[in-house]
Amino acid sequence: MPVLDAYNYSLLSVPAVWLLGIGTHWSAIYLSSVSREIPKFDNVSPRQYVAEVAKLTKTSKDARQLCRTEAAQQNIFENIGLYAAAIVAGNVARLGTSHMNKIALGYLVSRFLYVVRGLLQPSSSVLTSYCVATAQVLYIRTDRIKATPLRSVAYLTSVILSLGTFVRAGLAFNRALY
């Protein structure tokens, strides 16, 4: 794709991943503001709030969704350091603009699918229906154990992209130095 060759967007993907993480948190806050089953978000003690909501998960679907939403957000922030370091290592090793942009795009898509439940509305389009069906079974709205392997695939894809970039960068450094 010519667009992926023209400019190196990979470093810009790190703040985009952060925005995905904080957006996930904001969606949890929104859920708490519209739910009749859980208390409103407590910005004074946000971690304590999630712990309190977790006590309601046996009886409240919204509590289960909020806990999964916060867990997805936490997972993004736990993994952003690995991803950012991989992007920096790949760029320092000069892995190539197109390659780095593909890594960034792949990571963003895998993390997006990890957390999102179909922002698209179903339509007659087969592609749209497929995207909605795929996104609906991942992290935030997944209530059934049967649907969790897709979430794991999305997560592992993001980790493999990061670790693979480190491997390629290491090999490039070794070729350049020895």
C-alpha positions in Angstrom: 0.0 0.0 0.0 1.5 3.3 -1.1 0.1 5.1 1.9 2.1 2.9 4.3 5.3 3.8 2.4 5.0 7.6 2.3 5.4 8.5 5.9 6.4 6.6 9.1 3.3 6.7 11.3 4.5 4.1 13.7 5.5 6.4 16.5 2.2 8.2 16.3 0.5 4.8 17.0 1.7 4.9 20.6 -0.5 7.8 21.6 -3.3 6.2 19.5 -3.0 3.1 21.7 -3.1 5.2 24.8 -6.3 6.9 23.5 -7.8 3.5 23.0 -7.0 2.6 26.6 -8.4 5.8 28.1 -11.4 5.7 25.8 -12.1 2.3 27.1 -12.0 3.7 30.7 -14.3 6.6 29.6 -16.8 4.1 28.3 -16.9 2.4 31.7 -17.5 5.8 33.3 -20.4 6.4 30.8 -21.8 2.9 31.6 -21.9 3.8 35.3 -23.7 7.1 34.5 -26.5 5.4 32.6 -26.9 2.2 34.5 -29.5 1.6 37.1 -27.7 -1.5 38.5 -24.4 0.0 39.6 -23.4 3.2 41.4 -22.1 6.2 39.6 -18.3 6.4 39.0 -16.3 7.6 42.0 -13.4 9.8 40.6 -12.1 10.3 44.1 -11.2 6.6 44.6 -11.5 4.9 41.1 -9.8 1.6 42.0 -11.9 1.3 45.2 -15.0 2.0 43.0 -14.1 -0.9 40.7 -13.6 -3.2 43.7 -17.0 -2.2 45.0 -18.7 -2.8 41.6 -16.9 -6.2 41.4 -18.9 -7.3 44.5 -22.1 -6.8 42.4 -21.1 -9.1 39.5 -23.2 -12.0 40.6 -26.4 -10.1 40.2 -25.7 -7.3 37.7 -24.9 -7.6 34.0 -23.7 -3.9 34.0 -21.3 -4.7 36.9 -19.8 -7.6 34.9 -19.5 -5.4 31.8 -17.9 -2.5 33.8 -15.4 -4.9 35.4 -14.5 -6.3 32.0 -14.2 -2.8 30.5 -11.8 -1.7 33.3 -9.8 -4.9 32.9 -9.5 -4.3 29.1 -8.3 -0.7 29.8 -5.8 -2.0 32.4 -4.5 -4.6 29.9 -3.9 -1.9 27.3 -1.9 0.1 29.8 0.0 -2.9 31.0 1.1 -3.7 27.5 1.7 -0.2 26.0 5.3 -0.1 27.4 6.3 -3.3 25.5 4.7 -2.0 22.3 6.3 1.5 22.6 9.7 0.0 23.2 9.2 -2.3 20.2 8.3 0.6 18.0 11.3 2.6 19.1 13.6 -0.4 18.7 12.3 -1.1 15.2 12.7 2.6 14.2 16.2 2.8 15.6 17.1 -0.4 13.7 15.6 1.2 10.6 13.3 -1.7 9.8 11.6 0.2 7.1 8.7 2.6 7.0 6.2 0.2 5.4 7.1 -2.6 7.8 6.8 -0.4 10.9 3.5 1.1 9.7 2.1 -2.4 9.1 3.2 -3.4 12.7 1.5 -0.3 14.0 -1.7 -0.9 12.0 -1.8 -4.5 13.0 -1.3 -3.7 16.7 -4.0 -1.0 16.7 -6.4 -3.3 14.9 -5.8 -6.2 17.3 -6.1 -4.0 20.4 -9.2 -2.4 18.9 -10.8 -5.8 18.4 -9.7 -6.8 21.8 -11.8 -4.1 23.5 -14.6 -3.1 21.2 -18.0 -4.5 20.9 -19.2 -3.5 17.5 -19.3 0.2 17.1 -20.7 -0.5 13.7 -24.5 -1.0 13.4 -25.6 -4.2 11.6 -26.5 -3.7 8.0 -27.1 -5.7 4.9 -23.3 -5.6 4.1 -21.7 -8.9 4.7 -18.4 -7.2 5.7 -20.1 -5.0 8.2 -22.1 -7.9 9.6 -18.8 -9.9 9.9 -17.0 -7.0 11.7 -19.9 -6.6 14.1 -20.1 -10.3 14.8 -16.4 -10.5 15.4 -16.2 -7.5 17.7 -19.3 -8.5 19.7 -17.6 -11.6 21.0 -14.4 -10.0 22.3 -13.5 -8.5 25.7 -16.1 -6.0 27.0 -19.3 -7.9 26.1 -18.1 -11.4 26.4 -20.2 -13.2 28.9 -19.6 -16.8 27.7 -16.4 -18.8 28.1 -17.0 -20.1 24.5 -16.3 -16.7 23.0 -13.1 -16.0 24.9 -10.6 -17.7 22.5 -11.1 -14.9 19.9 -10.2 -12.3 22.6 -7.1 -14.3 23.4 -6.2 -14.4 19.7 -6.5 -10.6 19.5 -4.3 -10.2 22.6 -1.7 -12.7 21.4 -1.6 -11.0 18.0 -0.6 -7.7 19.6 2.1 -9.4 21.8 3.5 -11.3 18.8 3.7 -8.1 16.8 5.6 -6.4 19.6 8.0 -9.3 20.3 8.5 -10.0 16.6 9.6 -6.4 16.1 12.2 -6.8 18.9 13.5 -9.9 17.2 13.7 -8.2 13.8 15.4 -5.1 15.3 17.9 -7.4 17.2 18.8 -9.2 14.0 19.2 -5.9 12.1 21.5 -4.6 14.9 23.6 -7.7 14.8 24.0 -7.5 11.0 25.0 -3.9 11.2 27.4 -4.3 14.1 29.1 -7.6 13.3 
